[in-house]
Amino acid sequence: MKENDTSWINIADVMSALMMIFMFIAIAFLYQILNEKEIYKVQLNKALHKEFDKDLEEWKAIITKDNIIRFDSPFSMGSDEIPQSFENILNEFFPRYIKLLSGRQFFKEIAEIRVEGHTSNGWGEASQKQSYIYNMNLSQKRASNVLTYCYNLEDSIISSNIKWLQKKLRANGMSSSNLLYQDENKTSQDELRSRRVEFKVLTKEHL
C-alpha cells in the first residue's frame, strides 16, 4: 500500500507540474497576443498621424489615442444634409483613409470601419426621453448620409476596395450616448463638440 501511495503521489506531482507548465505557456501566449494588439494600435495611430496631421486643423478634426478620427460639428443644427464644406473634406479624407487601412500592414485585423453620428442631449422643449429618440434618428441619418457619400465617391481607391468596404463599412447613430464635456469632472456638456462625426476602426479583438 505504501508503494502504491508513493506512486500516486508521484503521478500527482507530475500532473501538477504539467498543469503549471501549461498555465505559464497559456499566459505567455496571451501576453504575446495582447502585446501584438497594442503594437498594432500604436502603429496604426502613428500612420494616421503621419497621413493626416497637416490637415487636422483645417478640417477641425483630431485623432484620438484609440484611433478615432473626430470631425467637430460638421452639420447645421437639426439637419442631416451634408454641408458642401464637409463634402469637400470627405473628398480629400476618405480615399486616403481607405488607402491606409486597406494596406498590407493593417487590413487583416480590421473587423469594421464605423461611421458614427453623435449629438448633444437637447432638443428644444422636448423631454429627455423624447430628445434621446429624436437625436438617435438624427444621428443615424447623419452617419448613413456620410457613409453613402463616401461609398459613392468616384475614386480609384474606393472602386478597387468596394467589395472589402461592403463587408467592413457601417453607419451607427449614437444619439447623445457619448457626450463630450468641457471639464474632466464631466459636469458641463460641450454641446458644440458633442455634435460630431467620427470614423472608428474596430479590430477583431473588439467583436
TIRORO-537227 format. One record per residue: residue number from 1; residue in one letter; x, y, z of N, C-alpha, C in turn. Coordinates in pm, 1 decimal. Each point is the difference from the previous one (the first is absolute). Layout:
<recs>
> seq	type	nxx	nyy	nzz	caxx	cayy	cazz	cxx	cyy	czz
> NUM	A	X	Y	Z	X	Y	Z	X	Y	Z
...
</recs>
This chain:
<recs>
> seq	type	nxx	nyy	nzz	caxx	cayy	cazz	cxx	cyy	czz
> 1	M	81.2	-119.6	0.0	-81.2	119.6	0.0	85.6	126.1	0.0
> 2	K	108.8	-9.4	72.8	86.4	117.7	6.0	61.9	28.9	-135.6
> 3	E	39.4	-108.5	-72.9	57.4	20.0	-132.3	-102.9	61.6	-93.8
> 4	N	-126.0	-48.7	7.5	-106.6	57.2	-83.9	-24.6	146.2	34.1
> 5	D	-0.5	28.4	132.5	-20.5	138.6	41.9	108.4	90.5	-56.7
> 6	T	123.8	-49.6	3.0	112.5	77.9	-52.3	-14.4	23.2	-148.9
> 7	S	-46.2	-103.0	-72.6	-19.1	11.6	-144.5	-104.5	106.1	-32.6
> 8	W	-111.3	-2.7	75.6	-105.1	99.3	-23.8	48.3	140.6	31.7
> 9	I	79.7	12.8	104.4	55.5	131.4	34.6	90.6	50.3	-110.5
> 10	N	82.6	-90.3	-57.4	89.9	38.8	-107.9	-78.0	43.3	-123.7
> 11	I	-105.9	-75.9	-32.3	-82.7	34.8	-115.1	-67.0	135.1	21.7
> 12	A	-49.7	22.6	121.5	-63.6	127.0	31.8	98.6	115.2	-13.3
> 13	D	124.1	-21.8	43.1	102.2	103.8	-12.6	27.7	31.7	-146.1
> 14	V	8.1	-106.4	-82.1	25.1	19.2	-142.4	-113.8	77.6	-65.8
> 15	M	-122.8	-38.6	35.9	-117.0	67.9	-56.2	-3.3	147.3	41.1
> 16	S	32.3	25.5	124.7	3.6	138.1	48.0	105.3	81.0	-74.1
> 17	A	115.4	-61.5	-20.5	107.0	68.3	-72.5	-40.7	29.1	-143.7
> 18	L	-66.4	-99.0	-64.1	-45.0	19.3	-137.9	-104.7	111.9	-8.9
> 19	M	-89.2	2.3	97.4	-101.9	105.1	2.0	64.1	137.3	14.2
> 20	M	102.0	9.4	83.3	70.1	127.1	16.5	68.5	41.3	-129.5
> 21	I	59.5	-97.3	-68.0	68.1	29.3	-126.5	-99.6	50.8	-103.6
> 22	F	-113.5	-72.4	-11.2	-102.1	41.0	-95.3	-55.9	138.3	33.7
> 23	M	-13.4	28.8	130.0	-50.9	129.4	41.2	95.4	111.6	-40.6
> 24	F	130.1	-23.1	20.8	99.0	100.9	-37.8	4.6	19.7	-151.1
> 25	I	-15.0	-110.0	-75.1	-3.6	10.6	-146.5	-120.0	82.4	-43.9
> 26	A	-115.5	-28.3	62.8	-122.4	73.7	-34.5	14.3	148.3	31.0
> 27	I	59.1	30.3	116.8	20.4	140.0	38.6	94.4	69.3	-97.9
> 28	A	107.3	-69.6	-36.8	97.0	56.6	-93.9	-64.8	25.5	-136.4
> 29	F	-84.3	-95.5	-42.7	-68.3	13.3	-128.1	-97.2	118.1	2.8
> 30	L	-75.1	12.2	110.6	-94.3	110.0	14.8	72.9	133.9	2.3
> 31	Y	111.2	5.0	71.6	79.5	122.5	7.1	50.2	39.0	-138.4
> 32	Q	40.2	-99.6	-77.9	49.1	27.5	-135.0	-111.3	58.7	-86.5
> 33	I	-120.7	-57.4	11.1	-113.5	50.2	-77.1	-31.9	144.1	38.5
> 34	L	-7.4	25.0	131.8	-29.6	134.7	47.3	106.2	98.7	-43.5
> 35	N	124.7	-44.4	4.0	110.0	86.1	-40.3	-8.9	32.6	-149.1
> 36	E	-36.2	-100.1	-81.8	-14.7	21.8	-142.9	-113.9	96.5	-29.9
> 37	K	-110.9	-10.2	76.5	-112.6	90.6	-18.7	38.8	143.5	34.2
> 38	E	77.8	14.7	106.1	44.4	133.9	40.1	95.0	58.0	-104.1
> 39	I	88.5	-83.0	-53.1	91.8	44.9	-104.5	-78.1	45.0	-122.8
> 40	Y	-101.6	-78.4	-36.6	-85.2	34.3	-114.6	-66.5	135.1	22.1
> 41	K	-54.1	20.5	119.3	-68.0	124.6	33.7	94.8	119.1	-10.8
> 42	V	120.5	-15.4	51.9	99.1	107.8	-3.7	43.5	28.1	-143.7
> 43	Q	23.4	-106.3	-77.0	43.1	17.9	-138.7	-107.6	68.7	-83.5
> 44	L	-125.1	-39.1	22.7	-109.9	63.9	-73.3	-11.1	147.2	38.3
> 45	N	16.4	30.8	128.3	-7.1	138.3	44.3	108.9	84.5	-65.3
> 46	K	119.6	-53.8	-5.6	111.0	72.2	-63.8	-28.2	22.3	-148.2
> 47	A	-54.5	-102.6	-65.9	-28.7	11.4	-142.7	-108.5	103.5	-26.9
> 48	L	-102.6	3.9	83.9	-106.4	98.5	-15.8	53.1	141.9	19.4
> 49	H	82.6	17.7	101.3	57.8	132.9	23.1	90.8	42.5	-115.3
> 50	K	78.5	-93.4	-49.4	90.1	32.0	-111.3	-78.6	41.7	-123.1
> 51	E	-111.6	-66.3	-23.4	-80.0	28.1	-119.2	-81.2	128.4	12.3
> 52	F	-53.0	29.4	119.7	-101.4	104.4	11.1	36.4	120.4	87.6
> 53	D	109.3	-3.8	70.1	30.4	108.1	94.8	-4.2	139.2	-63.7
> 54	K	51.1	11.7	-119.5	6.9	132.4	-62.7	-138.0	54.3	-38.9
> 55	D	-102.0	-87.7	-0.3	-134.0	41.4	-41.2	-96.7	18.6	116.6
> 56	L	35.5	-48.4	117.9	-95.9	-7.1	109.7	-53.6	136.5	41.8
> 57	E	85.3	98.5	9.8	-44.7	133.0	43.7	-99.2	59.3	-99.2
> 58	E	30.9	-10.8	-128.0	-89.9	52.9	-102.6	-133.8	-73.7	0.4
> 59	W	4.2	-130.8	25.9	-121.9	-81.8	-0.2	-77.3	8.0	131.8
> 60	K	54.8	65.6	99.5	-58.2	1.7	134.8	-19.0	-143.1	50.5
> 61	A	107.7	-74.4	-9.0	-2.5	-142.2	35.7	116.5	-32.2	92.0
> 62	I	-13.5	-112.0	70.8	109.2	-51.6	82.6	7.6	-151.0	-17.9
> 63	I	115.8	-55.0	36.0	18.0	-145.2	6.2	21.2	-35.9	146.0
> 64	T	-84.6	-86.6	54.3	11.0	-38.4	140.4	100.0	-114.3	16.9
> 65	K	32.9	-29.2	125.9	90.8	-111.1	29.1	-57.4	-134.0	-42.6
> 66	D	-133.9	-7.7	-10.6	-66.7	-122.8	-42.6	-22.4	-4.1	-150.1
> 67	N	69.2	87.8	-72.5	-3.2	1.4	-146.5	-135.8	38.2	-57.8
> 68	I	-72.2	83.1	74.5	-123.3	58.6	-50.6	33.9	133.2	-65.6
> 69	I	-52.2	22.5	-120.2	14.2	130.4	-64.1	-131.2	73.4	18.4
> 70	R	5.3	109.5	72.8	-119.2	73.4	44.0	-8.7	134.5	-70.5
> 71	F	-112.1	20.0	-69.4	-26.9	126.9	-67.2	-102.8	76.6	81.9
> 72	D	36.6	119.4	45.7	-88.3	78.4	85.6	-115.4	60.8	-79.0
> 73	S	-120.8	-26.6	44.1	-122.5	69.8	-39.8	-5.9	39.7	-146.9
> 74	P	6.6	-95.2	-95.1	-3.1	38.4	-141.0	-140.0	31.4	-52.7
> 75	F	-106.7	-35.8	74.0	-137.4	20.1	-45.5	-61.8	125.2	61.6
> 76	S	-95.0	58.1	-72.6	-79.7	108.5	55.9	-93.8	-56.0	106.1
> 77	M	-41.2	83.1	92.0	-86.6	-41.6	109.6	-126.6	-67.9	-53.0
> 78	G	-24.7	-123.6	43.5	-120.8	-73.1	-35.3	-3.2	-55.4	-140.9
> 79	S	106.8	18.3	-77.4	0.4	-42.2	-140.1	82.7	-127.1	-19.0
> 80	D	-43.0	-85.2	-95.9	79.4	-117.2	-36.0	61.8	15.0	-138.7
> 81	E	-14.2	118.2	-59.6	58.4	25.3	-131.5	147.6	36.5	14.9
> 82	I	84.2	-70.7	-72.8	144.0	24.5	9.5	32.9	135.0	-64.0
> 83	P	58.6	93.0	74.9	38.0	129.1	-57.6	108.2	-16.7	-107.3
> 84	Q	2.3	90.2	-95.2	99.0	-6.5	-106.8	142.4	0.9	56.5
> 85	S	20.3	76.9	105.4	134.4	8.5	58.9	45.6	-135.6	53.2
> 86	F	-94.4	-77.1	56.8	37.3	-131.7	50.8	13.9	-101.0	-113.6
> 87	E	-77.9	14.9	-105.8	19.0	-84.7	-118.0	141.1	17.6	-55.2
> 88	N	46.7	124.2	-3.4	135.3	26.5	-49.7	104.3	-70.4	86.2
> 89	I	-23.1	-0.3	131.1	91.7	-69.0	91.0	-3.5	-150.3	-24.4
> 90	L	-119.8	-55.7	-13.2	-13.5	-144.2	-23.5	63.9	-41.4	-132.6
> 91	N	-9.5	85.8	-101.5	64.2	-28.2	-129.0	149.6	-21.2	16.1
> 92	E	58.6	79.6	88.7	144.3	-7.5	24.1	34.7	-109.8	99.5
> 93	F	-80.1	-10.1	103.9	31.8	-90.8	110.5	-23.7	-147.4	-30.9
> 94	F	-117.4	-34.8	-48.2	-41.0	-140.5	-1.2	85.5	-89.3	-90.7
> 95	P	32.2	40.4	-122.5	87.0	-86.8	-81.6	135.5	-26.8	65.5
> 96	R	57.6	101.2	61.4	129.3	-18.0	67.7	-14.8	-91.0	121.4
> 97	Y	-111.0	14.4	70.2	-29.3	-83.1	117.8	-10.7	-147.0	-39.7
> 98	I	-74.2	-26.7	-106.8	-17.8	-138.1	-44.9	129.0	-56.4	-58.9
> 99	K	76.2	82.8	-67.6	128.6	-46.3	-52.9	90.8	-46.4	113.1
> 100	L	0.7	75.2	108.8	82.6	-35.9	115.5	-50.8	-128.3	66.9
> 101	L	-131.2	-6.4	25.7	-55.1	-114.9	73.5	2.6	-128.4	-81.3
> 102	S	-10.4	10.2	-130.9	-1.1	-119.6	-84.2	139.9	-47.8	-36.6
> 103	G	101.5	70.8	47.5	136.7	-40.6	-25.8	36.7	-127.3	74.6
> 104	R	103.3	-63.9	-45.5	41.5	-130.8	52.3	24.0	1.6	150.8
> 105	Q	44.8	111.1	52.7	36.5	7.1	141.7	-120.5	-7.4	93.6
> 106	F	-118.4	44.3	-47.1	-112.3	17.2	92.3	-127.3	-79.3	-32.5
> 107	F	-24.8	-33.1	-125.4	-134.6	-42.3	-37.5	-43.2	-132.9	61.6
> 108	K	92.0	-90.8	28.9	-37.8	-132.6	50.3	-66.1	4.3	136.7
> 109	E	34.7	98.6	81.5	-54.7	7.2	135.6	-128.0	83.0	9.4
> 110	I	-41.2	62.2	-109.5	-116.2	88.4	4.2	-129.3	-79.6	-10.1
> 111	A	-84.9	15.4	100.6	-132.0	-64.4	-0.2	-106.1	94.3	-55.3
> 112	E	8.1	128.0	35.4	-95.6	99.4	-48.3	68.4	135.2	-17.3
> 113	I	-49.5	74.7	-97.5	30.2	142.6	-11.3	-132.8	69.7	24.6
> 114	R	-11.5	66.8	111.4	-130.0	49.1	44.4	-8.2	152.4	-9.1
> 115	V	-105.6	46.5	-65.8	-32.3	143.0	-2.0	-104.8	22.7	108.4
> 116	E	31.3	85.2	97.4	-91.1	24.4	110.7	-47.8	145.1	0.1
> 117	G	-131.4	16.3	18.5	-57.1	132.4	19.4	-30.6	21.7	147.0
> 118	H	41.0	113.6	53.4	-21.2	32.9	141.5	-71.2	134.8	10.9
> 119	T	-81.7	15.2	103.3	-71.3	125.8	23.0	19.1	45.4	144.9
> 120	S	-43.0	123.6	26.3	-12.7	44.6	138.5	-129.4	-58.2	56.2
> 121	N	-32.2	29.6	126.6	-114.7	-67.5	62.4	-126.8	85.4	6.9
> 122	G	-4.9	108.3	-75.0	-118.9	84.4	2.7	-81.5	-8.9	-128.1
> 123	W	-129.3	38.9	10.7	-84.8	9.9	-119.6	-114.9	96.1	32.5
> 124	G	30.4	127.5	2.8	-101.5	99.8	28.7	-69.0	-24.3	132.7
> 125	E	-133.0	-2.9	-3.6	-80.5	-19.3	120.2	-35.1	-146.9	23.9
> 126	A	56.0	-89.6	-79.0	-31.7	-142.5	14.0	54.4	-54.3	131.4
> 127	S	-66.1	-103.9	50.7	47.5	-65.2	121.6	131.2	-72.1	-28.4
> 128	Q	68.2	-40.6	106.3	126.9	-71.2	-15.4	-19.7	-129.2	-79.0
> 129	K	-110.6	-68.6	27.3	-28.1	-124.8	-70.7	-25.7	24.7	-148.0
> 130	Q	-79.8	101.6	-29.8	-27.7	33.2	-139.5	126.1	48.2	-71.0
> 131	S	79.4	81.4	69.4	122.9	53.0	-59.9	93.0	-111.6	-43.8
> 132	Y	10.4	-102.7	83.6	89.5	-111.8	-34.0	-43.6	-65.6	-130.6
> 133	I	-130.5	-23.2	-17.5	-49.2	-65.0	-121.0	15.2	91.1	-121.2
> 134	Y	-34.9	127.9	14.7	16.6	93.7	-110.7	146.5	6.5	-44.1
> 135	N	88.7	8.1	98.3	142.6	7.1	-31.7	53.7	-131.2	-55.2
> 136	M	-58.0	-111.5	42.4	40.9	-128.5	-56.6	-32.3	-5.0	-148.8
> 137	N	-121.3	40.5	-36.0	-38.4	1.9	-141.6	87.9	94.5	-80.3
> 138	L	26.9	117.4	58.0	83.1	98.6	-68.9	143.0	-50.7	-17.8
> 139	S	56.8	-55.5	105.6	138.4	-46.9	-7.4	13.9	-117.9	-96.9
> 140	Q	-102.0	-86.2	-5.3	5.1	-113.3	-92.7	-7.3	47.8	-144.9
> 141	K	-86.5	98.6	-27.1	-9.2	54.6	-135.7	131.3	66.2	-40.8
> 142	R	60.4	73.2	92.6	127.1	66.0	-31.1	108.2	-102.4	-31.1
> 143	A	11.1	-102.7	84.3	101.2	-103.4	-22.4	-24.1	-72.2	-132.2
> 144	S	-125.7	-32.1	-27.7	-34.2	-69.8	-124.6	29.7	87.2	-121.5
> 145	N	-30.9	128.8	10.6	26.2	90.6	-112.3	149.6	14.3	-26.4
> 146	V	78.7	5.9	106.3	145.5	8.9	-16.8	53.7	-129.0	-61.7
> 147	L	-46.6	-114.2	50.1	42.9	-128.0	-57.7	-36.5	-6.3	-147.8
> 148	T	-123.8	35.2	-33.9	-45.3	-5.6	-139.4	84.4	88.8	-89.1
> 149	Y	28.0	121.4	49.2	80.0	92.9	-79.2	140.2	-57.6	-24.0
> 150	C	62.4	-50.4	104.6	135.2	-55.1	-11.5	2.5	-123.0	-90.9
> 151	Y	-97.8	-86.3	17.5	-7.3	-124.1	-77.0	-15.9	28.1	-149.3
> 152	N	-71.0	107.8	-34.5	-28.2	32.4	-139.7	101.8	93.5	-63.9
> 153	L	106.8	31.0	70.1	102.4	86.2	-57.7	60.0	-63.4	-126.1
> 154	E	15.3	83.1	-102.3	63.1	-45.9	-124.0	151.6	9.1	17.7
> 155	D	56.0	-107.7	50.2	143.3	-0.7	30.2	52.8	-141.2	-21.8
> 156	S	119.0	-9.2	-54.7	56.1	-131.3	-32.8	26.5	-83.8	124.8
> 157	I	40.6	65.4	110.5	25.5	-72.9	124.7	-129.5	-62.2	52.0
> 158	I	-108.7	78.4	-1.9	-128.5	-50.9	45.9	-47.7	-113.7	-90.7
> 159	S	9.8	20.9	-129.2	-46.4	-100.9	-96.1	74.9	-131.7	14.4
> 160	S	130.5	7.6	19.5	80.5	-122.4	9.5	-21.9	-74.5	131.2
> 161	N	-58.9	68.1	99.6	-25.0	-62.7	130.7	-149.1	-14.0	31.1
> 162	I	-84.7	8.4	-103.1	-143.2	8.2	24.1	-55.4	-126.2	66.4
> 163	K	46.0	-116.9	-37.6	-49.3	-123.7	61.3	44.3	-9.7	146.5
> 164	W	120.7	44.1	26.4	50.5	1.6	137.9	-80.4	97.6	84.2
> 165	L	-31.3	115.9	-56.6	-78.6	99.5	72.1	-141.2	-51.1	28.5
> 166	Q	-57.1	-75.6	-92.0	-132.7	-56.6	22.5	-2.5	-90.5	122.3
> 167	K	110.4	-63.6	28.9	9.6	-89.3	115.6	34.1	74.7	128.4
> 168	K	67.0	113.5	-11.6	54.7	65.8	119.0	-68.1	130.8	38.2
> 169	L	-53.9	73.7	-96.2	-48.0	135.8	26.2	-140.3	-2.4	61.2
> 170	R	-16.2	69.0	113.0	-127.3	3.9	72.5	-30.2	143.3	44.2
> 171	A	-128.9	29.0	20.1	-42.4	130.8	51.0	-79.8	-19.6	127.5
> 172	N	33.9	74.4	103.9	-67.1	-11.1	129.5	-39.4	136.8	53.0
> 173	G	-126.3	12.9	36.7	-45.0	119.8	69.8	12.7	-21.1	149.1
> 174	M	64.5	91.3	67.7	29.5	-15.8	142.5	-81.9	93.4	88.0
> 175	S	-82.8	87.8	-62.3	-78.4	97.1	75.1	92.3	76.8	96.2
> 176	S	-43.5	14.7	125.7	79.4	73.8	99.5	65.1	-95.0	100.1
> 177	S	25.0	-123.5	-43.9	49.0	-102.8	92.5	146.8	16.3	37.7
> 178	N	72.8	80.3	-74.7	143.2	16.2	27.7	36.6	147.9	-11.6
> 179	L	-48.6	77.0	94.8	21.4	144.3	-2.0	145.9	36.0	26.7
> 180	L	40.5	116.2	-49.5	129.4	58.0	34.5	-24.1	114.1	98.7
> 181	Y	97.0	20.6	87.9	-18.0	96.2	108.5	108.4	106.8	-2.2
> 182	Q	-28.7	109.9	65.9	93.7	111.5	7.2	102.5	-17.5	111.3
> 183	D	-25.5	-94.7	91.6	90.5	-19.7	112.4	14.4	-148.3	29.3
> 184	E	107.1	-36.0	69.1	30.0	-139.5	29.7	-103.2	-63.6	93.5
> 185	N	-67.2	79.3	81.0	-100.0	-52.8	93.5	-134.7	-27.9	-66.3
> 186	K	-10.4	32.4	-129.7	-121.2	-25.8	-77.2	-123.5	65.5	61.7
> 187	T	15.9	124.7	38.4	-111.8	73.9	59.1	-65.1	94.8	-99.5
> 188	S	70.6	31.0	-109.9	-53.4	95.4	-96.2	18.7	-52.7	-141.6
> 189	Q	-111.6	-28.8	-65.5	3.7	-53.9	-135.5	58.4	102.4	-98.2
> 190	D	82.8	-45.8	-93.2	46.6	83.8	-109.9	-92.4	-28.7	-118.6
> 191	E	-104.3	81.4	-13.7	-103.8	-27.6	-99.8	54.2	0.1	-141.9
> 192	L	86.5	94.9	-31.5	50.7	10.0	-136.3	84.6	-121.5	-36.3
> 193	R	92.5	-36.6	86.1	87.7	-113.1	-28.6	-73.9	-134.0	7.8
> 194	S	-106.2	-6.1	79.8	-78.0	-123.7	8.6	-69.3	-31.2	-133.1
> 195	R	-34.6	103.5	-76.0	-63.3	-19.8	-130.6	110.3	-22.3	-103.1
> 196	R	28.8	-124.6	-25.5	118.8	-33.4	-77.8	-21.9	-126.2	-84.6
> 197	V	93.4	-21.4	-91.8	6.7	-123.0	-78.1	135.6	-64.2	25.6
> 198	E	-0.9	-131.2	23.6	125.1	-71.1	26.8	18.0	-117.4	-95.9
> 199	F	123.8	-21.8	-39.3	38.5	-119.5	-75.6	82.3	-86.9	94.3
> 200	K	-47.1	-121.3	18.7	59.4	-86.7	101.5	36.4	-135.8	-60.6
> 201	V	119.5	-48.3	33.5	43.2	-133.2	-41.1	-23.0	-97.3	114.5
> 202	L	-76.6	-104.9	-27.4	-16.8	-107.6	98.1	80.7	-120.3	-49.1
> 203	T	91.5	-45.4	84.2	80.0	-117.3	-35.5	-70.2	-125.5	49.0
> 204	K	51.5	-115.6	-38.4	-64.1	-127.0	29.7	-11.6	-25.8	150.9
> 205	E	87.2	61.0	78.2	-5.1	-17.6	144.9	-124.7	61.9	62.4
> 206	H	-62.1	96.4	-71.6	-115.9	70.4	55.5	-130.7	-75.5	-19.3
> 207	L	-2.3	-98.2	-91.8	-126.2	-65.9	-34.4	-1.6	-143.7	45.3
</recs>
